[in-house]
């Protein structure tokens, strides 16, 4: 299987400015992400950025970086620019790995790429893991995905879906046994042909209200295949507290 990884990385961040370059045990965070991506077996790993500081840091640590436009509204748009500039063919698989997830497992990256390679009718593949407690189910920061019998996404939402009418009506709400509840992981594999199409798609109302760009693909009829992983990956870094947890992970028992 031949696939590439592109890691979109901006310097700006509303909650943790400059987090892509935050030091974790002697390396910038985005470099740890690139290291993990390289371990996945990707044919090529590229950090796509609009900031010279990130570009220089990535290059110093032996990874490839490209400068992209500063006006992209999403990481998918940034990756689409890279794919167009590289002239990758329509069937080339590109995995979008978030630049703030240094603990991501290389095997998970590869499994998402393999899922798309095995599903010729899908434009995108992504991943999820089972939700095991009600607090996560009702957390709007935990994006939920509902999957059909063949493993394709039916819907994504910040709301608790599927909604267990009787159990969730209790006080406090309970997560009933057997509920097919899954938390979506922000890891995507795309075919380059879809990446060429994506910037031309009209934004969907549900996408804008939920603030979930993958809903645009579903709204326009593109299929998304979903890998279910049993174990939740290490969380991404959004706050200074998250950063401290990740530093402990890399310095000790987590590695």
BALOBA-1460 file (C-alpha; in Angstrom, 3 decimals):
// residues 255
<rec num="1" residu="x" x="0.000" y="0.000" z="0.000"/>
<rec num="2" residu="x" x="1.357" y="3.388" z="-1.029"/>
<rec num="3" residu="x" x="0.200" y="6.449" z="0.885"/>
<rec num="4" residu="x" x="1.541" y="9.806" z="1.982"/>
<rec num="5" residu="x" x="0.937" y="11.840" z="5.124"/>
<rec num="6" residu="x" x="0.411" y="15.596" z="5.172"/>
<rec num="7" residu="x" x="0.398" y="17.398" z="8.519"/>
<rec num="8" residu="x" x="-1.239" y="20.845" z="8.387"/>
<rec num="9" residu="x" x="0.356" y="23.105" z="10.998"/>
<rec num="10" residu="x" x="-0.376" y="26.749" z="11.784"/>
<rec num="11" residu="x" x="1.360" y="28.930" z="14.341"/>
<rec num="12" residu="x" x="-1.872" y="30.628" z="15.420"/>
<rec num="13" residu="x" x="-4.037" y="28.925" z="18.032"/>
<rec num="14" residu="x" x="-6.793" y="30.565" z="20.037"/>
<rec num="15" residu="x" x="-6.098" y="28.639" z="23.231"/>
<rec num="16" residu="x" x="-2.374" y="27.876" z="22.936"/>
<rec num="17" residu="x" x="-0.545" y="30.174" z="20.480"/>
<rec num="18" residu="x" x="2.517" y="28.636" z="18.864"/>
<rec num="19" residu="x" x="1.648" y="25.152" z="20.087"/>
<rec num="20" residu="x" x="3.058" y="23.489" z="16.963"/>
<rec num="21" residu="x" x="6.501" y="24.543" z="18.199"/>
<rec num="22" residu="x" x="5.883" y="23.780" z="21.884"/>
<rec num="23" residu="x" x="8.850" y="21.842" z="23.268"/>
<rec num="24" residu="x" x="8.204" y="18.236" z="24.267"/>
<rec num="25" residu="x" x="11.326" y="16.549" z="25.601"/>
<rec num="26" residu="x" x="13.658" y="18.486" z="23.311"/>
<rec num="27" residu="x" x="11.589" y="18.454" z="20.108"/>
<rec num="28" residu="x" x="8.807" y="20.700" z="18.807"/>
<rec num="29" residu="x" x="5.400" y="19.062" z="19.010"/>
<rec num="30" residu="x" x="4.891" y="19.006" z="15.244"/>
<rec num="31" residu="x" x="8.191" y="17.136" z="14.831"/>
<rec num="32" residu="x" x="6.948" y="14.400" z="17.171"/>
<rec num="33" residu="x" x="3.860" y="14.129" z="14.952"/>
<rec num="34" residu="x" x="6.056" y="13.829" z="11.863"/>
<rec num="35" residu="x" x="8.149" y="11.146" z="13.598"/>
<rec num="36" residu="x" x="5.019" y="9.110" z="14.305"/>
<rec num="37" residu="x" x="3.817" y="9.558" z="10.730"/>
<rec num="38" residu="x" x="7.153" y="8.334" z="9.396"/>
<rec num="39" residu="x" x="6.863" y="5.216" z="11.592"/>
<rec num="40" residu="x" x="3.499" y="4.428" z="9.941"/>
<rec num="41" residu="x" x="5.228" y="3.363" z="6.737"/>
<rec num="42" residu="x" x="4.110" y="6.367" z="4.702"/>
<rec num="43" residu="x" x="6.014" y="6.824" z="1.458"/>
<rec num="44" residu="x" x="6.374" y="10.520" z="2.238"/>
<rec num="45" residu="x" x="5.627" y="12.803" z="5.198"/>
<rec num="46" residu="x" x="5.116" y="16.530" z="4.620"/>
<rec num="47" residu="x" x="4.354" y="19.299" z="7.107"/>
<rec num="48" residu="x" x="2.219" y="21.943" z="5.379"/>
<rec num="49" residu="x" x="2.473" y="25.345" z="7.035"/>
<rec num="50" residu="x" x="2.161" y="29.070" z="6.424"/>
<rec num="51" residu="x" x="4.758" y="30.024" z="9.035"/>
<rec num="52" residu="x" x="8.504" y="30.232" z="8.463"/>
<rec num="53" residu="x" x="9.271" y="29.317" z="12.078"/>
<rec num="54" residu="x" x="7.469" y="25.995" z="11.708"/>
<rec num="55" residu="x" x="9.040" y="25.389" z="8.299"/>
<rec num="56" residu="x" x="12.554" y="25.945" z="9.689"/>
<rec num="57" residu="x" x="12.009" y="23.810" z="12.804"/>
<rec num="58" residu="x" x="10.698" y="20.885" z="10.765"/>
<rec num="59" residu="x" x="13.604" y="21.095" z="8.321"/>
<rec num="60" residu="x" x="16.155" y="21.220" z="11.159"/>
<rec num="61" residu="x" x="14.834" y="17.913" z="12.456"/>
<rec num="62" residu="x" x="15.103" y="16.153" z="9.119"/>
<rec num="63" residu="x" x="11.504" y="16.249" z="7.893"/>
<rec num="64" residu="x" x="10.004" y="17.765" z="4.748"/>
<rec num="65" residu="x" x="7.982" y="20.977" z="4.985"/>
<rec num="66" residu="x" x="6.227" y="23.104" z="2.391"/>
<rec num="67" residu="x" x="4.967" y="26.659" z="2.617"/>
<rec num="68" residu="x" x="1.302" y="27.063" z="1.740"/>
<rec num="69" residu="x" x="-1.066" y="29.997" z="1.459"/>
<rec num="70" residu="x" x="-2.125" y="31.743" z="4.653"/>
<rec num="71" residu="x" x="-5.806" y="32.107" z="3.735"/>
<rec num="72" residu="x" x="-6.927" y="28.474" z="4.045"/>
<rec num="73" residu="x" x="-9.996" y="28.056" z="6.247"/>
<rec num="74" residu="x" x="-9.326" y="24.380" z="7.047"/>
<rec num="75" residu="x" x="-6.586" y="21.804" z="7.140"/>
<rec num="76" residu="x" x="-8.266" y="19.962" z="4.272"/>
<rec num="77" residu="x" x="-7.930" y="23.027" z="2.047"/>
<rec num="78" residu="x" x="-4.243" y="23.278" z="2.970"/>
<rec num="79" residu="x" x="-3.699" y="19.620" z="2.089"/>
<rec num="80" residu="x" x="-5.552" y="20.099" z="-1.201"/>
<rec num="81" residu="x" x="-3.061" y="22.824" z="-2.116"/>
<rec num="82" residu="x" x="-0.149" y="20.469" z="-1.439"/>
<rec num="83" residu="x" x="-1.725" y="17.693" z="-3.514"/>
<rec num="84" residu="x" x="-2.318" y="20.063" z="-6.440"/>
<rec num="85" residu="x" x="1.211" y="21.446" z="-6.330"/>
<rec num="86" residu="x" x="2.727" y="17.969" z="-6.193"/>
<rec num="87" residu="x" x="0.546" y="16.779" z="-9.061"/>
<rec num="88" residu="x" x="-0.433" y="13.600" z="-7.247"/>
<rec num="89" residu="x" x="-2.760" y="11.301" z="-9.246"/>
<rec num="90" residu="x" x="-6.430" y="11.005" z="-8.334"/>
<rec num="91" residu="x" x="-6.086" y="7.586" z="-6.664"/>
<rec num="92" residu="x" x="-3.145" y="8.573" z="-4.454"/>
<rec num="93" residu="x" x="-4.095" y="8.232" z="-0.781"/>
<rec num="94" residu="x" x="-3.225" y="11.152" z="1.484"/>
<rec num="95" residu="x" x="-3.620" y="10.909" z="5.256"/>
<rec num="96" residu="x" x="-4.315" y="14.104" z="7.188"/>
<rec num="97" residu="x" x="-2.649" y="13.867" z="10.604"/>
<rec num="98" residu="x" x="-3.333" y="16.766" z="12.958"/>
<rec num="99" residu="x" x="-0.234" y="18.698" z="14.029"/>
<rec num="100" residu="x" x="-1.311" y="18.740" z="17.672"/>
<rec num="101" residu="x" x="-1.499" y="14.965" z="18.210"/>
<rec num="102" residu="x" x="2.079" y="13.892" z="19.013"/>
<rec num="103" residu="x" x="0.855" y="10.731" z="20.758"/>
<rec num="104" residu="x" x="-0.927" y="9.300" z="17.727"/>
<rec num="105" residu="x" x="-0.170" y="5.635" z="17.057"/>
<rec num="106" residu="x" x="1.586" y="4.916" z="13.744"/>
<rec num="107" residu="x" x="-0.542" y="1.773" z="13.356"/>
<rec num="108" residu="x" x="-3.721" y="3.867" z="13.474"/>
<rec num="109" residu="x" x="-2.427" y="6.130" z="10.696"/>
<rec num="110" residu="x" x="-1.687" y="3.112" z="8.550"/>
<rec num="111" residu="x" x="-5.037" y="1.450" z="9.307"/>
<rec num="112" residu="x" x="-6.985" y="4.479" z="8.092"/>
<rec num="113" residu="x" x="-4.975" y="4.524" z="4.856"/>
<rec num="114" residu="x" x="-5.574" y="0.765" z="4.438"/>
<rec num="115" residu="x" x="-9.296" y="1.228" z="5.034"/>
<rec num="116" residu="x" x="-9.569" y="3.716" z="2.189"/>
<rec num="117" residu="x" x="-7.453" y="1.520" z="-0.083"/>
<rec num="118" residu="x" x="-9.891" y="-1.362" z="0.508"/>
<rec num="119" residu="x" x="-13.054" y="0.709" z="-0.095"/>
<rec num="120" residu="x" x="-13.062" y="1.840" z="-3.690"/>
<rec num="121" residu="x" x="-16.452" y="3.560" z="-3.363"/>
<rec num="122" residu="x" x="-15.311" y="5.803" z="-0.493"/>
<rec num="123" residu="x" x="-13.769" y="9.238" z="-0.920"/>
<rec num="124" residu="x" x="-12.595" y="9.432" z="2.693"/>
<rec num="125" residu="x" x="-11.712" y="7.076" z="5.534"/>
<rec num="126" residu="x" x="-11.552" y="8.050" z="9.192"/>
<rec num="127" residu="x" x="-11.533" y="6.432" z="12.652"/>
<rec num="128" residu="x" x="-13.524" y="6.208" z="15.859"/>
<rec num="129" residu="x" x="-13.530" y="4.398" z="19.194"/>
<rec num="130" residu="x" x="-16.345" y="3.201" z="21.468"/>
<rec num="131" residu="x" x="-17.746" y="5.633" z="24.036"/>
<rec num="132" residu="x" x="-17.877" y="3.993" z="27.452"/>
<rec num="133" residu="x" x="-19.330" y="6.643" z="29.767"/>
<rec num="134" residu="x" x="-22.182" y="9.130" z="29.724"/>
<rec num="135" residu="x" x="-19.955" y="12.136" z="30.424"/>
<rec num="136" residu="x" x="-18.110" y="11.627" z="27.132"/>
<rec num="137" residu="x" x="-21.388" y="10.991" z="25.321"/>
<rec num="138" residu="x" x="-22.782" y="14.360" z="26.413"/>
<rec num="139" residu="x" x="-19.531" y="16.318" z="25.934"/>
<rec num="140" residu="x" x="-19.956" y="18.623" z="22.886"/>
<rec num="141" residu="x" x="-16.181" y="18.559" z="22.368"/>
<rec num="142" residu="x" x="-16.425" y="14.804" z="21.781"/>
<rec num="143" residu="x" x="-17.703" y="14.411" z="18.216"/>
<rec num="144" residu="x" x="-19.946" y="11.382" z="17.743"/>
<rec num="145" residu="x" x="-20.351" y="9.309" z="14.590"/>
<rec num="146" residu="x" x="-23.170" y="6.921" z="13.648"/>
<rec num="147" residu="x" x="-22.153" y="4.093" z="11.325"/>
<rec num="148" residu="x" x="-24.218" y="1.901" z="9.004"/>
<rec num="149" residu="x" x="-24.013" y="-1.904" z="8.754"/>
<rec num="150" residu="x" x="-21.169" y="-1.710" z="6.211"/>
<rec num="151" residu="x" x="-19.024" y="0.668" z="8.242"/>
<rec num="152" residu="x" x="-19.873" y="3.905" z="6.449"/>
<rec num="153" residu="x" x="-20.651" y="7.117" z="8.328"/>
<rec num="154" residu="x" x="-24.301" y="8.123" z="8.434"/>
<rec num="155" residu="x" x="-23.814" y="11.303" z="10.475"/>
<rec num="156" residu="x" x="-21.397" y="13.203" z="12.692"/>
<rec num="157" residu="x" x="-22.531" y="15.455" z="15.519"/>
<rec num="158" residu="x" x="-21.508" y="17.087" z="18.769"/>
<rec num="159" residu="x" x="-24.878" y="15.990" z="20.134"/>
<rec num="160" residu="x" x="-25.317" y="12.602" z="21.873"/>
<rec num="161" residu="x" x="-26.171" y="10.346" z="18.931"/>
<rec num="162" residu="x" x="-27.601" y="7.767" z="18.819"/>
<rec num="163" residu="x" x="-29.889" y="9.066" z="21.546"/>
<rec num="164" residu="x" x="-30.995" y="6.350" z="23.969"/>
<rec num="165" residu="x" x="-34.446" y="7.721" z="24.755"/>
<rec num="166" residu="x" x="-35.173" y="5.868" z="27.986"/>
<rec num="167" residu="x" x="-31.668" y="5.705" z="29.483"/>
<rec num="168" residu="x" x="-30.844" y="9.327" z="28.700"/>
<rec num="169" residu="x" x="-34.112" y="10.462" z="30.246"/>
<rec num="170" residu="x" x="-32.912" y="9.280" z="33.651"/>
<rec num="171" residu="x" x="-31.278" y="11.579" z="36.176"/>
<rec num="172" residu="x" x="-28.349" y="11.350" z="35.846"/>
<rec num="173" residu="x" x="-28.401" y="9.906" z="32.309"/>
<rec num="174" residu="x" x="-26.965" y="6.408" z="31.939"/>
<rec num="175" residu="x" x="-25.099" y="4.859" z="29.028"/>
<rec num="176" residu="x" x="-27.002" y="1.633" z="28.315"/>
<rec num="177" residu="x" x="-25.188" y="-1.593" z="27.513"/>
<rec num="178" residu="x" x="-24.971" y="-2.305" z="23.814"/>
<rec num="179" residu="x" x="-25.507" y="1.270" z="22.620"/>
<rec num="180" residu="x" x="-23.445" y="1.663" z="19.405"/>
<rec num="181" residu="x" x="-21.898" y="4.957" z="20.500"/>
<rec num="182" residu="x" x="-18.601" y="6.026" z="18.930"/>
<rec num="183" residu="x" x="-16.349" y="9.037" z="19.332"/>
<rec num="184" residu="x" x="-14.895" y="10.309" z="16.088"/>
<rec num="185" residu="x" x="-11.141" y="10.770" z="15.852"/>
<rec num="186" residu="x" x="-9.852" y="13.663" z="13.740"/>
<rec num="187" residu="x" x="-7.764" y="11.494" z="11.424"/>
<rec num="188" residu="x" x="-8.628" y="11.305" z="7.719"/>
<rec num="189" residu="x" x="-7.414" y="9.546" z="4.600"/>
<rec num="190" residu="x" x="-8.442" y="11.101" z="1.266"/>
<rec num="191" residu="x" x="-8.145" y="10.183" z="-2.366"/>
<rec num="192" residu="x" x="-6.456" y="13.020" z="-4.218"/>
<rec num="193" residu="x" x="-9.353" y="13.110" z="-6.657"/>
<rec num="194" residu="x" x="-11.634" y="14.119" z="-3.792"/>
<rec num="195" residu="x" x="-9.123" y="16.706" z="-2.559"/>
<rec num="196" residu="x" x="-9.380" y="18.392" z="-5.959"/>
<rec num="197" residu="x" x="-13.164" y="18.444" z="-5.617"/>
<rec num="198" residu="x" x="-13.422" y="19.527" z="-1.979"/>
<rec num="199" residu="x" x="-12.552" y="23.240" z="-2.393"/>
<rec num="200" residu="x" x="-15.315" y="23.562" z="-5.001"/>
<rec num="201" residu="x" x="-18.054" y="22.149" z="-2.743"/>
<rec num="202" residu="x" x="-20.608" y="24.532" z="-1.313"/>
<rec num="203" residu="x" x="-20.425" y="24.627" z="2.512"/>
<rec num="204" residu="x" x="-23.339" y="22.850" z="4.189"/>
<rec num="205" residu="x" x="-25.555" y="24.476" z="6.807"/>
<rec num="206" residu="x" x="-25.087" y="21.548" z="9.184"/>
<rec num="207" residu="x" x="-21.316" y="21.854" z="8.766"/>
<rec num="208" residu="x" x="-21.374" y="25.513" z="9.744"/>
<rec num="209" residu="x" x="-23.583" y="25.067" z="12.809"/>
<rec num="210" residu="x" x="-21.788" y="21.962" z="14.074"/>
<rec num="211" residu="x" x="-18.355" y="23.308" z="13.029"/>
<rec num="212" residu="x" x="-17.518" y="19.922" z="11.486"/>
<rec num="213" residu="x" x="-16.079" y="20.102" z="7.997"/>
<rec num="214" residu="x" x="-16.570" y="16.375" z="7.294"/>
<rec num="215" residu="x" x="-20.319" y="17.037" z="7.143"/>
<rec num="216" residu="x" x="-19.751" y="18.896" z="3.867"/>
<rec num="217" residu="x" x="-18.595" y="15.672" z="2.230"/>
<rec num="218" residu="x" x="-21.621" y="13.730" z="3.495"/>
<rec num="219" residu="x" x="-24.010" y="16.510" z="2.495"/>
<rec num="220" residu="x" x="-22.722" y="16.316" z="-1.075"/>
<rec num="221" residu="x" x="-23.042" y="12.511" z="-1.188"/>
<rec num="222" residu="x" x="-19.410" y="11.460" z="-0.709"/>
<rec num="223" residu="x" x="-18.989" y="8.271" z="1.313"/>
<rec num="224" residu="x" x="-16.824" y="8.089" z="4.440"/>
<rec num="225" residu="x" x="-15.609" y="4.683" z="5.620"/>
<rec num="226" residu="x" x="-14.892" y="4.374" z="9.341"/>
<rec num="227" residu="x" x="-12.289" y="2.252" z="11.161"/>
<rec num="228" residu="x" x="-13.255" y="1.280" z="14.713"/>
<rec num="229" residu="x" x="-10.318" y="1.078" z="17.101"/>
<rec num="230" residu="x" x="-10.878" y="-0.488" z="20.514"/>
<rec num="231" residu="x" x="-8.525" y="1.778" z="22.401"/>
<rec num="232" residu="x" x="-8.808" y="5.556" z="22.601"/>
<rec num="233" residu="x" x="-5.589" y="7.228" z="21.422"/>
<rec num="234" residu="x" x="-3.665" y="9.774" z="23.429"/>
<rec num="235" residu="x" x="-5.627" y="13.061" z="23.297"/>
<rec num="236" residu="x" x="-4.472" y="16.034" z="21.261"/>
<rec num="237" residu="x" x="-3.002" y="19.199" z="22.729"/>
<rec num="238" residu="x" x="-5.388" y="22.157" z="23.042"/>
<rec num="239" residu="x" x="-4.403" y="23.731" z="26.368"/>
<rec num="240" residu="x" x="-1.342" y="24.221" z="28.532"/>
<rec num="241" residu="x" x="-2.620" y="21.425" z="30.797"/>
<rec num="242" residu="x" x="-2.787" y="19.086" z="27.781"/>
<rec num="243" residu="x" x="0.778" y="20.050" z="26.913"/>
<rec num="244" residu="x" x="2.028" y="19.158" z="30.383"/>
<rec num="245" residu="x" x="0.295" y="15.771" z="30.172"/>
<rec num="246" residu="x" x="1.973" y="15.108" z="26.835"/>
<rec num="247" residu="x" x="5.366" y="16.034" z="28.239"/>
<rec num="248" residu="x" x="4.855" y="13.495" z="31.004"/>
<rec num="249" residu="x" x="3.755" y="10.926" z="28.434"/>
<rec num="250" residu="x" x="6.952" y="11.317" z="26.395"/>
<rec num="251" residu="x" x="9.266" y="11.504" z="29.380"/>
<rec num="252" residu="x" x="7.997" y="8.474" z="31.246"/>
<rec num="253" residu="x" x="5.679" y="5.515" z="31.313"/>
<rec num="254" residu="x" x="3.616" y="6.513" z="28.287"/>
<rec num="255" residu="x" x="6.362" y="5.615" z="25.809"/>
